[in-house]
Amino acid sequence: MSAIFNFQSLLTVILLLICTCAYIRSMAPSLLDRNKTGLLGIFWKCARIGERKSPYVAVCCIVMAFSILFMQ
């Protein structure tokens, strides 16, 4: 089953996207800062969510990891 139709997989993909974008922005800020609008602006927005809500994102990643490891 693909990640689009499985809700838990969709949440995992979104969390990984947020964490990856925040990491890329911390290493190379100019890479994401030049694309604040348009289709590539989604990555900039994900980086902002990862930076501003980092404790909540971290807790979600830990909960998701435990649910993947021990629930499935």
C-alpha positions as a Markdown table, in Angstrom:
| # | Residue | x | y | z |
|---|---|---|---|---|
| 1 | Met | 0.0 | 0.0 | 0.0 |
| 2 | Ser | 1.4 | 3.4 | -0.9 |
| 3 | Ala | 2.0 | 6.2 | 1.6 |
| 4 | Ile | -0.9 | 8.3 | 0.2 |
| 5 | Phe | -3.6 | 5.8 | 1.2 |
| 6 | Asn | -2.1 | 4.7 | 4.5 |
| 7 | Phe | -2.5 | 7.4 | 7.1 |
| 8 | Gln | 0.4 | 6.4 | 9.3 |
| 9 | Ser | 2.7 | 6.2 | 6.4 |
| 10 | Leu | 1.6 | 9.7 | 5.2 |
| 11 | Leu | 2.3 | 11.1 | 8.7 |
| 12 | Thr | 5.8 | 9.5 | 8.6 |
| 13 | Val | 6.5 | 11.0 | 5.2 |
| 14 | Ile | 5.4 | 14.4 | 6.4 |
| 15 | Leu | 7.5 | 14.2 | 9.5 |
| 16 | Leu | 10.5 | 13.1 | 7.5 |
| 17 | Leu | 10.0 | 16.0 | 5.1 |
| 18 | Ile | 9.8 | 18.5 | 7.9 |
| 19 | Cys | 12.9 | 17.2 | 9.6 |
| 20 | Thr | 14.9 | 17.0 | 6.3 |
| 21 | Cys | 14.0 | 20.5 | 5.3 |
| 22 | Ala | 14.9 | 21.9 | 8.7 |
| 23 | Tyr | 18.3 | 20.1 | 8.6 |
| 24 | Ile | 19.0 | 21.3 | 5.0 |
| 25 | Arg | 18.1 | 24.9 | 6.1 |
| 26 | Ser | 20.5 | 24.7 | 9.1 |
| 27 | Met | 23.3 | 23.5 | 6.8 |
| 28 | Ala | 22.7 | 25.7 | 3.8 |
| 29 | Pro | 20.1 | 28.4 | 4.5 |
| 30 | Ser | 20.5 | 30.1 | 1.1 |
| 31 | Leu | 19.3 | 26.9 | -0.6 |
| 32 | Leu | 15.8 | 27.2 | 0.8 |
| 33 | Asp | 15.6 | 30.9 | 1.4 |
| 34 | Arg | 15.6 | 31.8 | -2.2 |
| 35 | Asn | 12.5 | 29.8 | -2.9 |
| 36 | Lys | 9.9 | 31.2 | -0.5 |
| 37 | Thr | 7.0 | 31.3 | -3.0 |
| 38 | Gly | 5.7 | 28.9 | -5.6 |
| 39 | Leu | 5.9 | 25.1 | -5.6 |
| 40 | Leu | 9.4 | 25.0 | -4.0 |
| 41 | Gly | 8.1 | 27.2 | -1.2 |
| 42 | Ile | 6.6 | 24.1 | 0.4 |
| 43 | Phe | 10.1 | 23.1 | 1.4 |
| 44 | Trp | 10.8 | 26.5 | 2.9 |
| 45 | Lys | 7.5 | 26.3 | 4.9 |
| 46 | Cys | 8.4 | 22.8 | 6.1 |
| 47 | Ala | 11.7 | 24.1 | 7.3 |
| 48 | Arg | 10.0 | 26.9 | 9.2 |
| 49 | Ile | 7.7 | 24.4 | 10.9 |
| 50 | Gly | 10.7 | 22.3 | 11.8 |
| 51 | Glu | 12.5 | 25.2 | 13.3 |
| 52 | Arg | 9.7 | 26.9 | 15.2 |
| 53 | Lys | 7.9 | 23.7 | 16.4 |
| 54 | Ser | 11.1 | 21.6 | 17.0 |
| 55 | Pro | 10.1 | 20.2 | 20.4 |
| 56 | Tyr | 6.7 | 19.1 | 19.1 |
| 57 | Val | 8.2 | 17.7 | 15.9 |
| 58 | Ala | 10.8 | 15.8 | 18.0 |
| 59 | Val | 8.1 | 14.3 | 20.2 |
| 60 | Cys | 6.1 | 13.3 | 17.1 |
| 61 | Cys | 9.2 | 11.7 | 15.6 |
| 62 | Ile | 9.8 | 9.7 | 18.8 |
| 63 | Val | 6.1 | 8.6 | 19.1 |
| 64 | Met | 6.1 | 7.6 | 15.4 |
| 65 | Ala | 9.3 | 5.6 | 15.8 |
| 66 | Phe | 7.9 | 3.7 | 18.8 |
| 67 | Ser | 4.7 | 3.0 | 16.9 |
| 68 | Ile | 6.5 | 1.8 | 13.8 |
| 69 | Leu | 8.9 | -0.4 | 15.9 |
| 70 | Phe | 6.6 | -1.9 | 18.4 |
| 71 | Met | 3.0 | -1.6 | 17.0 |
| 72 | Gln | 3.6 | -3.1 | 13.5 |
